[in-house]
Amino acid sequence: MAKPKAKTLQQKLGFFDEDLKRPEHDDIIKWTDKNLETILFKLYNLENWSEKTKNDLIEKVEKIKIKELSEEKDLLKKLKSELEDKFNLLKESKKGLEKNPEAYWRKSEVKKMEEEYNEKKINIEQSEKKIIYIENFEGLGNNLPKRNKPRIIERIWEYTVTNQSYNQRTGYKSTKNIIGFVDMKVNFIYNRLTVTGIDFENKKIIGKIKWTQTEKHYKSWEEKLLNHNIYIEVKTKITTLGELFRQLNTYKEYLKGDFLVICPDDSEKETIENQGFKFIKYE
């Protein structure tokens, strides 16, 4: 029987995926699709929060708390001094108005001073409340929120891997070539542990401090989703490791993300993981 004609780069390199013709191949993909959340939890340890992440946040919050308490006490002292100055100035202005009630310009001046004085009193009250809150804050503790499940954005069977070069200077785009096909592409968003009431960028307390979780990552002015790709290759059996690694390493040249092998036979699990790929046994 004549060899099939190579249509993709993967096939030109000598790899024809005979697994696709086996009914078991579809069974494993269906199982994978159905159990994606469980697989992601297991692969990325998404059920529990990292102890290191938790301790790092506790340490950061404690440092910000110490800094803020010192700065807030200095601010309160300054506000009280300014309030006293405004009170004395307002008192003198009112005396001047009593002596000359017809001085309309002084009336507007006194009114403005009263507004500034009342605003300063409000600022002092807010500062005193903040100091009391910081001094009584006993730390975040260990009552962490239950981690939300990863949110799966897309799952594509037989995802087409292509290449296409682009020249930004000239605007030229090359012909798009098919490299091969990944059994499944999964894009998902996961949560990270964080704390409300803290502006970590400016190191300020801005509200009630407590544990929370988010799908967003704040870094300087930039906001990024905690978005991740994983490419899944299903095997009913692993004929040779050479063929498997040739296939996956070819994909790695064109795709960004993790690569997962799913197979009923886990005898080569350690070798596959040592090559930088993930492995799950099909049950």
N, C-alpha and C positions, 0 to 999 in steps of 0.2 A: 504494500500500500504506500502511495506517495506521501511524503511529509506535507503537512498543511503549510500553506503559504504564510509567511510572516507579515503581519499587518501593523504591529506596533513595535516600538523600540525594544520593549521587553521581549517580544518574540524573536526579534532579530538577534538579540543577545543569546538566544537559544533556550528561552524559557517559555514553554507552552503549558498553561495551567490545566492539567487533565482533571483536577478536582471538581471543576465546574460541571462536569458531566455526571457526577455521582449524586444520587438523590440525598445521600447523607449530608452533602454540602449545604443544600437548602435547609435541611433540618437544623443544622448548627446555626445558620444565619437567622432563622426564625427564632430559635432559642435565645440568641444574642440580642436580637431586637426586643424581645419580650422582657429580657432581664437586664436591660441597659443600666438602669439606676443601681441595681445591686452590683453590677460589674464595676461601675464608676466608683461606688462607695469603697469597694474592696481595693481597687487599684490605687486610689489616691487618698485612702484613709479619711474619707470625707464625713464619716459618722462622728468622729471625735475631733475636738479642737487640739491643736498642737500645744503641748505644755510650754514649749519655748516661747511661742507667740504670746500665750497668756502671761507668762512671767515678764516678757519684754514690755508689754503694755502696762502692767502693774508698776514696773520700774519707771517708765516714762511719765505716767500719771503722778507718781509720788514726787518726782523731780519738779514737774510743772506746779504741783500743789505748793511745795516749799517756796518756789520762786514767786508764784502769784501771791501768796500770803504776805511775804516780805514787801512786795511792790504795792499791794493793796493797803497795807498799814502806812506806808510812806505817803500814798495818795490821800488817805483819810486825814492824815496830819496836815497835809497841804490844803485840802478842801476846808478844814475847820479854820485854818489861819485866814484863808481867803474870805470865808463867811464872816469872820469877825471884822475884817477890814471893810467888807461891804455893809455890814450892820452899822459901823461907825459913820461911814460915808452917807448912808441912807438917813441916819439920825440927824446929821448936820444939814443935809439937804431939806429935810422936813422942817427943821427950825427956820431955815431960810425962806421956805414957802409960807410959813406962819407969819413971818415979818412982812412978806410982800405977796399976799394972796393973788394979786393981779398978774403976777409973772407967769404967763401961760407956758413959756418955754421951760420954766422950772417944774411945772406940773408934769409935763411929758418926760422930763428927766427923772423925776422921782418915780413915776410909773415904771419906767424902764429899769430903774435900780431895784424896785420891789420885785419885778419879774425875775431879774438875775439872782436876787437874794433867795427867792422861793425855789428857783431851779437848783441853786447851790445846796439848799437844804435837802431837796430830793436826791441829789447826787450823794450826799453824805449818808442818807438813809440806805441807799442802794449799796454803798461801799460797806457800811456796817453789817448789813445782811450778808453780803458776800464773805466778809471776814468770819462771821459766825458760822456760815455754812462750811467754809474751808477748815476751820478749827475743829468742827464737829464731825467732819468726814472721816470715817474709820477705814477707808480703803474699799477696793472693788470686791474683795472676797472671792469665793469659788463658785458662786451661784451663776454659772454660765448659761446662756440661752441654748436650747436644744437646736442643733445645727439643721438648717433647712436643707432639703434635698437639692441636688444640682438641677438646674433648669436646662433641659435639652432643647436646643434651638433648632437643630436639624439632624436628620439621620438619612443618609443617601446610600442606597444599595448600588453596587457596581459603579462607584465613583470614578469618573474619567480623569486620569492624570495627564496633563498636557504641559507643553513648554512653548513659550513665545517670547522672543527677545524684543526689547523696545529701546529705541534711541531717543532720549529726552531732547537732545539738541536738534535733531532733524525731524523727530516725530515718526520715524520709520518703524513699522511693526513687521516682524518676520511672520512667515506662515506658521500657524498653530499646528503642532505635531502631537499625535497621541503617543504617550509613553507606555501606558498600560492602564489597568483597572484595579482599584482597591475594592475589596469585597464590601466594605462599608466605611463611610466617613461620618463621624459624629462630632457635632459642635455643641458645647455646653458651657453654661456659666455657673460658677460655684461661688459660695459665700466665704468671706473672711471675717474673723473676729475683730471687733473694734469697740470703741467707747464713745458714747454720746457725751455732750457737754464739754468736750475738749477740742480746741483748735490746735492740732499737733503741729501744723506748719508754723503758726505764730506763737506757739507754746503759751496758750491762754485758756483759762476756764471761762466757758461761755454759757453754761447751763448746768443742769443736774447731771452728775457723773454716774454712769451705769453701763454695764455690758450691753452690747448689741451686736448685730451682724449686718453685713452689707454685700451687695454684688459689685460694688464700685471700689476702686482704689484711688485714694487721693495722694497725689505726689506733686508738690509745688502747685503750679497753676493748672496742671494737667489732670484730667479725670479719665481713667481707663476702666472698662469692664473687665472683670476677672474671667475672660473668655478663653476657651481652650479647644484645640482640635485633637482628636485621636483617630487614627486610621487603623481599621481592623482587617486582618487577613485570616480567613478561616481555612483550616486544613483538616481533611478527614484522616489524613496520616501524613507524617513527614518522611518523604522518600529519602531526600538527602538534605543535610544542613546547608551545603553549598548552594543548592538551587534556591532555598528559602532566603538565605542572606543576600544572594545576588538580586533577588526580586525586591526585597525590602530596602537594600542600600540604593538601588536604582530609584525607588520612590523618594527616598530621603533627599535626593538631589533636587527634587522639584516641589516637595511638600514640607510645610513647617508644622510640627506637632509631634505627638508620640505615636508609636506603632505597637499594636497589640496582636499577638498570635493567639488564636483559640483553636484547640485541638483536643480530641479525646485522649491522646497519648501524651503524658507529661514527662516521659523519660528524658527528654532533651531540654526540659525547662531551665535548668541552671545554665546551660551553654547559651541558650537563646537570650536569657537575661544578662549574661556576661557580655553579650555583644551590644547591649544598650536597648534591647527591645523588651516589651512587657509580655507576660504570658498568663493565660487563664485556661484551666482545664475544663473542657466541655463535659458536663455531668449528664 
